[in-house]
Amino acid sequence: MKMMNRILALAWLLACSGITAGCQKKSTGGDNPPIDPPPGPVASDVEYWITRGDQSVLLQKQVAPLNFSTATNSHPSLEVDSTQIYQAVDGFGYTLTGGSADLINSLNPSAKQALLRELFSTDNNGIGVSYLRISIGASDLSAQVFSYDDMPVGQTDVNLDHFSLGPDEINLIPVLKEILLINPAIKILGSPWSPPAWMKDNNSSIGGSLLPQYYPVYANYFVKYIQAMQAKNIPVDAITIQNEPLHGGNNPSMLMPAQQQATFIKNHLGPAFQAAAITTKIIVWDHNCDNPGYPLEVLNDPAAKQYINGSAFHLYGGDISALSQVHSMHPDRHVYFTEQYTSSSGSFAGDLRWHIRNVIIGSMRNWSRNALEWNLANDAVYGPHTPGGCTVCKGALTISGGIITRNVAYYIIAHASRFVPDGSVRIKSDLYGSLQNVAFKRPDGKKVLIVLNDDVSAQTFNIKFKGKWVTTALDAGAAASYIW
């Protein structure tokens, strides 16, 4: 009997200590009221993530509920209309430079796999990067200058017998293969900074122009590149003809005026792709918004246009509205936004505001099918880069000694890539004052509204959809992605 009493006493103590539920609820006396379970999360019609310029909040999901109603208020409204559809979206991302691939591949296997899943996975833990630009041969953010058919000075290889993906097989191609295992649908755009030097009139990786006698050889160089990548199960969705064809001072680089680009496409590259049954898209320009006349000159040549999918832009000069200017003249061809860097001297707040306004919202509202920041990763001293390459280009990631730092470009792209997958379409949304925004309808039917408060003070506003609205607020310079 004593043993039984001890067991009962121990059971009572366990119940009252909370290890076994129900002691206080069963109590009929004393001052302690019964304890109810904590309430569950309040239902919300709209999920939303915010990044603030002061970095106090970085792509953070908010818990305050947003529910649609018809209760009137005096706040301005951003109305979203999913019945008005504009362009389809191919994706958001970065350039996986040779240097970026070197740094990512230097991580230990578990850290590398975790990072790649974070970047490219479409599950709840990833930011869903869906578009990558890579260089055909070296870019200026490669550790060294190379093409896929370098020859000793004075020698040529018109049959491309020595063509080889070479240095890219060390890091870039292995990293791409791992990315494709995570996201097999990712789109890849290839851009050359220079052909082999022996094809150029100055026999140098810097500047110069493609010699006319090598136009057919260079067309075959593109064919061999696409076929060699495909043989490694890396599909190249699109290529541009030349990165920044009016900037010959980079290393590597090449000058290619519009007339030359049109001639190369219509007489050589287009027919070569056709003969080899290559469906990779051909995109022209790939330079700044201050010269829409260049892509228009190429597109105005009907013999060249038949092979061209669209035009690509950067924004180191001009205005983002140049994309709409080209689109309006050739609405049957696409526009793309393929590069913008953040500088080592830039501020998080300033870059967040400018890039969300121009690269994400601006490019999309001006018909772009993609939006890409520049390099994905660099080290602590903004390398690797070629001699003469960019020394101030700050990657979305800094990878140094195994430590990964997420910089402003990571959040700029993530505010779109995480919520707007490939296959989404842009839909109509109202602009009001400094509330810059762009809206999308996803393949799953959900709507996404990306908003930047480009004012100097906090703004309260409504998001209106189908006659109802939710009321929300953003601090000055903050960006948010709303999903419902």
C-alpha positions in Angstrom: 0.0 0.0 0.0 2.9 2.4 0.8 4.4 1.7 -2.6 1.1 2.4 -4.3 0.7 5.7 -2.5 4.2 6.8 -3.6 3.4 6.0 -7.2 0.1 8.1 -7.0 2.0 11.0 -5.4 4.7 10.9 -8.1 2.0 10.9 -10.9 0.4 13.9 -9.3 3.7 15.8 -9.1 4.4 15.1 -12.8 1.0 16.4 -13.7 1.4 19.6 -11.8 4.9 20.2 -13.2 3.5 20.3 -16.7 5.2 17.1 -17.8 1.8 15.5 -17.8 -1.0 17.8 -18.9 -4.1 18.7 -17.0 -3.3 19.3 -13.3 -4.6 22.8 -13.1 -7.6 22.2 -15.3 -8.7 19.4 -13.0 -8.1 21.5 -9.8 -11.3 22.7 -8.3 -9.8 25.2 -5.8 -7.0 27.7 -5.4 -6.3 31.0 -7.2 -4.9 29.7 -10.5 -7.4 29.7 -13.4 -7.3 26.9 -15.9 -4.6 27.4 -18.6 -5.9 27.4 -22.2 -3.6 26.5 -25.1 -2.0 29.5 -26.9 -4.0 30.7 -29.9 -2.8 29.6 -33.3 -1.6 32.1 -36.0 -4.1 34.5 -37.3 -5.2 33.7 -40.8 -4.0 36.2 -43.5 -5.2 36.6 -47.1 -1.8 38.0 -48.1 1.7 36.8 -47.3 4.5 39.3 -47.5 8.2 39.7 -47.1 10.1 43.0 -46.4 13.6 44.2 -46.8 14.6 47.6 -45.2 17.4 49.8 -46.3 18.9 49.9 -42.8 19.2 46.1 -42.9 17.1 45.6 -39.8 14.8 43.4 -41.8 16.2 41.3 -44.7 13.7 39.4 -46.8 11.7 38.6 -43.7 8.2 37.2 -43.7 5.8 39.4 -41.7 3.3 38.0 -39.2 0.8 40.8 -39.0 -2.2 39.6 -41.0 -3.4 41.3 -44.1 -7.0 40.5 -45.0 -9.1 41.9 -47.8 -12.1 44.0 -46.9 -14.3 46.8 -48.3 -13.9 49.1 -45.3 -13.2 52.5 -46.7 -10.1 54.6 -45.8 -8.3 57.6 -47.2 -5.1 55.8 -48.2 -4.0 55.6 -51.9 -4.6 52.3 -53.7 -2.4 50.2 -55.9 -5.0 48.3 -58.0 -4.0 45.0 -59.5 -5.9 43.7 -62.5 -5.1 40.1 -63.5 -7.2 40.4 -66.7 -4.7 42.7 -68.3 -1.6 40.6 -69.3 1.7 41.7 -70.7 4.9 39.7 -71.2 5.8 36.3 -69.9 8.6 36.0 -67.5 11.7 33.8 -68.1 13.3 34.4 -64.8 15.5 36.4 -62.4 19.2 35.8 -61.5 22.8 36.6 -61.9 25.9 36.0 -64.0 27.7 32.9 -62.9 31.1 34.3 -63.8 34.2 32.1 -63.9 35.3 33.7 -60.7 32.0 33.0 -59.0 32.2 29.4 -60.0 35.8 29.2 -58.7 34.7 30.5 -55.3 31.6 28.3 -55.0 33.6 25.2 -55.9 36.2 26.1 -53.3 33.6 25.5 -50.5 33.5 22.2 -48.7 31.0 19.8 -50.3 28.3 20.2 -47.6 28.6 24.0 -47.6 28.5 24.2 -51.4 25.5 22.0 -51.6 23.6 24.0 -48.9 24.5 27.3 -50.8 23.4 26.0 -54.2 20.1 24.7 -52.7 19.5 28.1 -51.1 20.1 29.9 -54.3 18.4 27.6 -56.9 15.9 25.5 -55.0 12.2 26.4 -55.4 11.2 25.0 -52.1 10.5 27.2 -49.1 14.1 27.4 -48.1 15.4 28.6 -51.5 15.3 31.9 -53.3 14.5 30.2 -56.6 17.0 31.8 -59.0 15.7 30.7 -62.4 18.0 32.4 -64.9 21.8 32.5 -65.2 24.1 34.3 -67.6 27.5 32.8 -68.2 30.4 33.9 -70.3 31.4 32.1 -73.6 35.1 32.0 -72.8 36.5 34.3 -70.2 34.7 37.5 -68.9 36.6 40.2 -67.0 35.6 38.4 -63.8 37.4 35.3 -64.7 40.8 34.5 -63.0 42.5 34.5 -66.4 41.9 35.5 -70.1 41.0 32.6 -72.4 38.9 31.6 -75.3 38.0 28.1 -76.4 40.5 28.0 -79.3 43.6 30.0 -78.3 46.6 29.6 -80.6 50.2 30.7 -80.5 50.8 34.2 -82.1 50.8 33.9 -85.8 48.8 30.7 -86.0 45.1 30.2 -86.8 42.7 27.3 -86.6 40.0 28.0 -89.2 38.6 24.4 -88.8 38.4 24.8 -85.0 40.3 21.5 -84.6 41.6 22.7 -81.2 38.2 23.9 -79.9 37.9 22.9 -76.2 35.8 24.2 -73.3 39.1 24.1 -71.5 39.3 26.1 -68.3 35.5 26.1 -67.8 35.7 22.3 -67.2 37.5 22.9 -64.0 34.9 24.8 -62.0 32.2 26.5 -64.1 30.8 23.3 -65.8 30.8 21.2 -62.6 29.0 23.9 -60.7 26.4 24.3 -63.6 25.8 20.5 -63.4 25.1 20.7 -59.7 22.7 23.6 -60.3 20.9 21.7 -63.0 20.3 18.8 -60.6 18.6 21.2 -58.2 16.7 23.2 -60.9 16.7 21.3 -64.3 14.5 24.1 -65.8 16.9 27.0 -65.2 17.5 29.1 -68.3 21.1 29.7 -69.3 22.3 32.7 -71.4 25.8 32.6 -72.9 27.6 35.9 -73.8 31.1 36.2 -75.3 33.5 39.0 -74.2 35.9 38.2 -77.1 36.5 35.6 -79.7 39.9 34.0 -80.0 42.4 36.8 -80.6 43.6 35.3 -83.9 40.1 36.1 -85.4 40.5 39.8 -84.6 42.2 42.7 -86.4 44.5 43.6 -83.5 45.3 40.0 -82.4 44.5 40.9 -78.8 41.9 40.0 -76.2 41.3 43.7 -75.6 39.2 45.7 -78.2 39.7 45.2 -81.9 37.1 43.9 -84.3 36.3 40.5 -85.9 38.0 40.1 -89.3 35.4 39.6 -92.0 37.2 36.4 -93.3 36.5 34.8 -89.9 32.8 35.5 -89.8 31.9 32.0 -90.9 34.5 30.5 -88.5 33.1 32.5 -85.6 29.6 31.3 -86.4 30.9 27.8 -86.3 32.6 28.6 -82.9 29.1 29.4 -81.5 27.7 26.1 -83.0 30.5 24.1 -81.4 30.0 25.8 -78.1 26.3 25.0 -77.9 26.9 21.5 -79.0 29.7 20.9 -76.6 27.6 22.2 -73.7 24.7 20.1 -74.7 27.0 17.1 -74.8 27.5 17.8 -71.1 23.8 18.0 -70.6 23.9 21.8 -70.2 21.3 23.4 -72.5 22.1 26.9 -73.6 18.7 28.7 -73.9 20.1 31.8 -75.6 23.2 33.6 -76.6 24.1 37.2 -77.2 26.5 38.1 -80.0 28.9 40.3 -78.0 28.9 41.6 -74.4 29.0 45.5 -74.6 29.9 45.7 -78.3 30.7 49.4 -78.2 33.1 49.1 -75.2 36.5 47.9 -76.3 38.5 48.8 -73.2 37.7 45.8 -71.1 39.8 42.6 -70.8 38.5 40.7 -72.7 36.4 42.8 -75.1 35.6 43.4 -78.7 34.1 46.2 -80.8 31.2 45.2 -83.1 29.1 48.0 -84.6 25.5 47.4 -85.5 26.0 46.9 -89.2 28.7 44.3 -88.5 26.4 42.5 -86.0 23.5 42.4 -88.6 25.8 41.1 -91.3 27.3 38.4 -89.0 23.8 37.2 -88.0 22.1 37.2 -91.4 24.9 35.8 -93.5 26.6 33.5 -91.0 25.3 32.8 -87.5 21.6 32.5 -88.4 22.2 30.1 -91.3 24.8 28.1 -89.2 22.3 27.6 -86.4 19.6 26.6 -89.0 21.9 24.1 -90.7 22.9 22.6 -87.4 19.2 22.5 -86.2 20.1 24.7 -83.2 17.1 26.3 -81.5 19.2 28.5 -79.1 17.8 32.0 -79.1 19.9 34.8 -80.7 19.8 38.1 -78.8 21.4 41.3 -80.0 23.0 44.4 -78.4 23.7 43.4 -74.7 24.8 46.9 -73.8 23.4 50.2 -72.3 20.0 51.8 -72.5 21.5 55.0 -73.9 21.7 53.6 -77.4 18.4 51.9 -78.4 19.4 52.9 -82.0 21.9 50.0 -82.1 19.4 47.1 -81.6 16.8 49.0 -83.8 19.3 49.2 -86.6 20.0 45.4 -86.4 16.2 44.6 -86.1 15.4 46.9 -89.0 17.3 44.6 -91.3 14.7 41.9 -92.2 17.3 39.4 -93.3 18.9 39.6 -89.8 15.7 39.9 -87.9 14.3 36.6 -89.0 17.0 34.9 -86.9 16.7 37.2 -83.9 14.7 36.6 -80.7 15.2 39.9 -79.1 17.5 42.6 -77.6 19.4 42.8 -74.3 20.2 45.8 -72.2 22.4 47.1 -69.3 21.8 50.4 -67.5 25.2 52.0 -67.0 23.8 54.7 -69.2 20.4 55.9 -70.4 17.0 55.2 -69.0 15.2 51.9 -68.5 12.4 53.1 -70.8 14.7 52.4 -73.8 13.4 48.8 -73.5 9.8 50.0 -74.2 11.1 52.1 -77.1 12.6 49.1 -78.8 9.6 46.9 -77.9 7.2 49.4 -79.5 9.1 49.4 -82.8 9.4 45.6 -82.9 6.7 44.2 -80.6 7.2 40.7 -82.2 10.6 40.5 -80.7 11.5 40.3 -77.0 13.6 42.5 -74.7 15.8 41.3 -71.8 17.8 42.9 -69.0 21.1 41.1 -68.6 23.5 43.0 -66.4 23.8 45.6 -63.6 26.5 45.6 -61.0 26.5 46.9 -57.4 29.7 48.8 -56.5 32.1 48.2 -53.7 31.6 51.8 -52.7 27.8 51.7 -52.8 25.5 51.7 -49.8 23.0 48.9 -49.1 20.1 51.4 -48.8 21.0 53.3 -51.9 21.6 50.2 -54.0 18.5 48.5 -52.8 16.3 51.5 -53.7 17.9 52.1 -57.1 18.1 48.5 -58.3 14.6 47.5 -57.1 13.3 50.6 -58.9 15.2 50.1 -62.2 16.4 46.5 -62.5 13.4 44.7 -61.0 10.4 47.0 -61.3 11.7 49.2 -64.2 12.8 46.4 -66.5 9.6 44.4 -66.0 7.3 47.4 -66.5 9.2 48.0 -69.8 8.6 44.5 -71.2 11.7 42.7 -70.1 11.4 38.9 -69.8 14.2 38.7 -67.3 16.2 40.7 -64.8 19.8 39.9 -64.0 22.3 41.4 -61.6 26.0 41.1 -62.5 28.3 38.7 -60.7 27.0 36.1 -58.3 30.1 35.9 -56.1 33.4 37.5 -55.3 36.1 37.3 -52.6 36.9 39.9 -50.0 39.0 42.0 -52.4 36.5 41.8 -55.3 38.3 39.1 -57.2 38.9 37.0 -59.1 39.2 39.2 -62.2 41.5 39.4 -65.2 44.3 42.0 -65.5 42.3 45.2 -66.2 39.0 43.6 -65.2 36.5 45.1 -62.9 38.0 45.8 -59.4 34.9 47.3 -57.8 32.1 44.9 -58.8 30.5 43.5 -55.7 28.9 40.1 -56.0 25.6 39.1 -54.5 27.8 36.9 -52.3 31.2 37.4 -50.7 32.9 34.1 -50.2 36.0 34.3 -48.1 37.7 31.6 -46.1 34.5 29.5 -46.2 32.4 32.4 -44.8 29.5 33.5 -47.0 28.1 37.0 -46.8 24.9 37.9 -48.5 25.2 41.4 -50.1 22.5 43.8 -51.4 22.3 42.1 -54.8 21.2 38.9 -53.2 18.1 40.6 -51.7 17.4 42.6 -54.9 17.0 39.5 -56.9 15.5 37.4 -54.2 12.5 39.7 -53.8 11.5 38.6 -57.3 13.1 35.2 -57.9 11.6 33.6 -54.7 8.1 34.6 -55.6 7.9 34.9 -59.4 8.8 31.7 -61.1 9.5 31.1 -64.8 6.2 31.0 -66.6 4.6 33.8 -64.7 3.2 36.8 -66.6 3.2 40.4 -65.8 -0.2 41.9 -65.1 -1.5 45.4 -64.7 -0.9 47.4 -61.5 -1.4 51.1 -60.8 1.5 53.5 -60.0 0.9 56.0 -57.3 3.4 58.7 -56.3 6.6 57.2 -55.1 5.1 53.7 -54.6 7.0 52.0 -57.4 5.5 48.5 -58.2 5.0 45.7 -60.6 2.6 42.8 -60.5 2.6 39.2 -61.8 0.3 36.2 -62.0 2.1 32.9 -61.4 1.4 29.6 -63.0 -0.4 28.4 -59.8 -2.8 31.4 -60.1 -1.4 33.4 -57.2 -0.7 37.1 -57.7 2.5 38.8 -56.6 3.0 42.5 -56.2 6.5 43.9 -55.6 6.5 47.4 -54.1 9.3 49.9 -53.4 8.6 52.9 -51.2 10.8 55.4 -53.1 9.8 58.3 -50.8 11.7 59.9 -48.0 9.0 59.0 -45.4 6.9 55.9 -44.6 3.9 55.3 -46.7 0.6 53.6 -45.9 -1.4 52.3 -48.9 -4.0 49.8 -50.1 -3.5 46.9 -52.4 -6.8 46.6 -54.3 -7.9 43.5 -56.1 -11.4 42.6 -57.5 -13.2 45.3 -55.5 -11.5 44.6 -52.1 -8.3 45.8 -50.5 -5.8 45.3 -47.8 -4.0 48.1 -46.0 -0.3 48.0 -45.4 2.7 50.3 -44.9 6.4 50.5 -45.9 9.2 52.5 -44.4 11.1 54.9 -46.7 13.4 52.9 -49.1 11.9 49.6 -48.1 10.9 46.9 -50.6 8.2 44.2 -50.1 6.8 41.3 -52.0 3.1 40.5 -51.5 1.5 37.2 -52.5 -2.2 36.2 -52.5 
